[in-house]
């Protein structure tokens, strides 16, 4: 971890070399994210609820999903843009270093500009937590913490799987976007509002359902089964095979040569 924080320090200093560019990019990211937030607000200006979920309940899921995605885009940007390492041959350099390859890939790029989205997601989360109709106790606080952590893990898993996919196709941008951006926009709402096919896919194939739907039902008192508290931890079982597939993909990698 010491190495990773060293990488973070280097990336932060490099981004601040062009302070005005950094500030303008930071503000533009902030404005773009506000557009997503504004869309949800406008939706509830026309409807009082969506299949029984109020505005602040939806904002809670919105904040959790956006936090996970923004966190990974900020601190694990290197694995999100892994195809660039393959295309320009930089991955060869990572293989020659006596350090963990996945850690190097994760730390290869850190985008502090994206932290504006992370900050906004925290603000939205705080607003939702204050206003949502939940009788908070230790079990529900733990459930919320598990949901936030699992949101980070599920996006990290998708990024790692997308990186492994690049060993086969080199460029995997569009496939990655289907599950990251597409999944993010869908999962920012409780997935139970969608058709059963979508619910099944985004529960057992991409585990968003275990992040922001089933534990949400317990949080809101719609379910009393306490197993729902720990179901976000299923995302760990999703992360483990993702890492294994990534390392198996390395064995298929052909060097660019000299």
C-alpha positions in Angstrom: 0.0 0.0 0.0 3.0 2.3 0.6 3.8 2.0 -3.1 0.2 2.8 -4.1 0.2 6.0 -2.0 3.5 7.0 -3.5 1.9 6.6 -7.0 -1.0 8.8 -5.8 1.3 11.5 -4.7 3.1 11.5 -8.0 -0.2 11.6 -10.0 -1.5 14.4 -7.8 1.6 16.6 -8.3 1.5 15.9 -12.1 -2.1 17.0 -12.3 -1.4 20.2 -10.4 1.3 21.2 -12.9 -1.5 22.7 -14.9 -3.6 24.2 -12.2 -6.2 26.1 -14.4 -6.8 23.0 -16.5 -7.3 20.9 -13.3 -9.7 23.5 -11.8 -11.8 23.7 -15.0 -11.9 19.9 -15.5 -12.9 19.5 -11.8 -15.7 22.0 -12.2 -16.9 20.4 -15.5 -17.1 17.0 -13.9 -19.1 18.6 -11.0 -21.6 20.1 -13.4 -22.0 16.9 -15.4 -22.7 14.9 -12.3 -25.2 17.6 -11.1 -27.1 16.9 -14.4 -27.7 13.3 -13.2 -28.9 14.4 -9.8 -31.2 17.0 -11.4 -32.7 14.3 -13.6 -33.8 12.3 -10.5 -35.3 15.5 -8.9 -37.2 16.3 -12.1 -38.6 12.8 -12.2 -40.1 13.0 -8.8 -41.5 16.4 -9.6 -44.0 14.5 -11.8 -44.3 11.3 -9.7 -44.6 10.9 -6.0 -42.9 7.5 -6.0 -41.5 4.9 -8.3 -43.1 1.5 -7.4 -43.2 2.4 -3.8 -39.8 4.1 -3.5 -39.7 7.7 -2.5 -37.4 10.4 -3.9 -34.9 10.2 -1.0 -34.9 6.4 -1.1 -33.9 6.6 -4.8 -31.3 9.2 -4.0 -29.9 6.9 -1.4 -29.3 4.2 -4.1 -28.2 6.9 -6.5 -25.5 8.2 -4.0 -24.3 4.7 -3.1 -23.8 3.6 -6.8 -22.3 6.9 -7.8 -19.9 6.7 -4.8 -18.7 3.3 -5.8 -18.2 4.2 -9.5 -16.6 7.6 -8.7 -14.3 6.1 -6.1 -13.0 3.5 -8.7 -12.7 6.1 -11.5 -10.7 8.3 -9.1 -8.3 5.9 -7.4 -8.3 2.9 -9.8 -8.3 4.8 -13.1 -5.3 2.8 -14.3 -7.3 -0.5 -14.5 -10.3 1.4 -16.1 -8.0 2.5 -19.0 -6.1 -0.8 -19.1 -6.5 -1.2 -22.9 -4.1 1.8 -23.3 -1.4 -0.2 -21.5 -1.8 -3.0 -24.0 -2.0 -0.8 -27.1 1.1 1.3 -26.3 3.1 -1.5 -24.9 3.4 0.0 -21.4 2.2 -3.3 -19.9 5.6 -4.9 -20.8 7.2 -2.4 -18.4 4.8 -3.5 -15.6 5.7 -7.1 -16.1 9.4 -6.4 -15.7 9.0 -4.7 -12.3 9.3 -6.8 -9.1 5.9 -5.7 -7.9 2.4 -7.0 -7.9 1.1 -6.5 -11.5 -2.5 -5.8 -10.6 -1.4 -3.2 -8.0 0.8 -1.5 -10.6 -2.1 -1.5 -13.1 -4.5 0.0 -10.5 -2.0 2.7 -9.6 -0.9 3.4 -13.1 -3.3 6.3 -13.3 -5.1 8.2 -10.5 -7.6 10.9 -11.7 -8.1 13.4 -9.0 -10.3 15.4 -11.4 -12.9 12.6 -10.9 -12.9 13.3 -7.2 -15.5 16.1 -7.9 -18.0 13.3 -8.6 -16.9 11.5 -5.5 -17.5 14.6 -3.4 -21.0 15.1 -4.9 -22.0 11.5 -4.3 -21.1 11.9 -0.6 -23.2 15.1 -0.5 -26.1 13.3 -2.1 -25.7 10.4 0.4 -25.7 12.7 3.4 -28.9 14.5 2.1 -30.6 11.1 1.5 -29.6 9.7 4.9 -30.9 12.7 6.7 -34.2 12.8 4.9 -35.0 9.1 4.3 -37.6 7.5 6.5 -35.5 4.9 8.3 -35.4 4.1 12.0 -31.6 3.9 12.3 -30.0 1.3 14.6 -26.7 -0.5 14.6 -27.8 -3.2 12.2 -29.1 -0.7 9.6 -25.9 1.4 10.0 -23.9 -1.7 9.3 -26.1 -2.5 6.3 -25.5 0.9 4.9 -21.7 0.6 5.4 -21.8 -2.8 3.6 -23.7 -1.3 0.7 -21.2 1.5 0.3 -18.2 -0.8 0.4 -19.8 -3.4 -1.9 -20.5 -0.6 -4.4 -16.8 0.0 -4.7 -16.1 -3.7 -4.9 -18.6 -4.4 -7.7 -17.2 -1.6 -9.9 -13.6 -2.7 -9.2 -14.6 -6.2 -10.2 -16.1 -5.0 -13.5 -13.0 -2.9 -14.2 -10.7 -5.9 -13.6 -12.9 -8.2 -15.8 -12.8 -5.5 -18.5 -9.0 -5.4 -18.2 -8.8 -9.2 -18.6 -11.0 -8.9 -21.7 -8.4 -6.7 -23.2 -5.9 -9.6 -23.3 -8.2 -11.2 -25.9 -9.4 -8.2 -27.9 -6.8 -5.5 -27.0 -9.5 -2.8 -27.1 -12.5 -3.4 -24.9 -14.0 0.1 -24.5 -17.5 -0.5 -25.6 -18.0 -3.7 -23.7 -16.7 -2.0 -20.6 -19.1 0.9 -21.0 -22.1 -1.4 -21.2 -21.4 -2.7 -17.7 -19.9 0.5 -16.1 -21.7 3.5 -17.4 -24.8 1.5 -18.5 -24.9 -0.5 -15.2 -24.3 2.7 -13.2 -27.2 4.5 -14.8 -29.5 1.6 -14.3 -28.4 0.7 -10.7 -28.7 4.2 -9.4 -32.4 3.2 -9.1 -33.7 0.3 -7.0 -33.4 -2.5 -9.6 -36.7 -4.0 -8.5 -38.5 -1.4 -10.5 -37.3 -3.1 -13.7 -38.5 -6.3 -15.5 -37.6 -9.6 -14.0 -35.0 -10.3 -16.7 -33.0 -7.2 -15.8 -33.3 -8.0 -12.1 -31.9 -11.5 -12.7 -29.0 -10.3 -14.9 -28.0 -7.4 -12.5 -28.3 -9.7 -9.5 -26.6 -12.9 -10.5 -24.4 -11.9 -13.5 -23.5 -8.3 -12.4 -24.2 -8.1 -8.7 -25.7 -4.7 -8.4 -28.9 -6.2 -6.8 -26.8 -7.3 -3.8 -25.4 -3.8 -3.5 -28.4 -1.5 -3.6 -31.6 -3.4 -3.7 -31.9 -6.4 -1.3 -30.1 -4.7 1.5 -32.1 -1.5 0.7 -35.3 -3.5 1.4 -34.0 -4.4 4.8 -32.8 -0.8 5.4 -36.3 0.6 4.6 -38.1 -2.0 6.6 -39.7 -3.7 3.6 -37.9 -7.0 4.5 -37.1 -8.3 8.0 -34.7 -11.2 7.0 -31.4 -10.3 8.6 -29.5 -12.2 5.9 -30.1 -9.1 3.8 -27.6 -7.3 6.0 -24.7 -9.3 4.8 -25.8 -9.9 1.2 -23.6 -7.0 0.0 -20.6 -9.1 1.0 -21.4 -11.4 -2.0 -19.6 -8.8 -4.1 -16.4 -10.2 -2.5 -17.2 -13.5 -4.2 -17.5 -11.6 -7.4 -14.2 -9.8 -7.0 -12.2 -13.0 -6.3 -12.9 -14.7 -9.7 -12.4 -11.4 -11.4 -8.8 -11.2 -10.1 -8.2 -14.9 -11.0 -9.4 -14.3 -14.6 -7.2 -11.3 -14.8 -4.1 -13.3 -14.0 -5.1 -16.1 -16.3 -5.4 -13.4 -19.0 -1.8 -12.4 -18.4 -0.7 -15.9 -19.5 -2.3 -15.2 -22.9 -0.6 -11.8 -23.3 1.9 -11.5 -26.2 4.6 -8.9 -25.7 4.8 -6.1 -28.2 8.5 -6.9 -28.6 11.3 -4.3 -29.0 
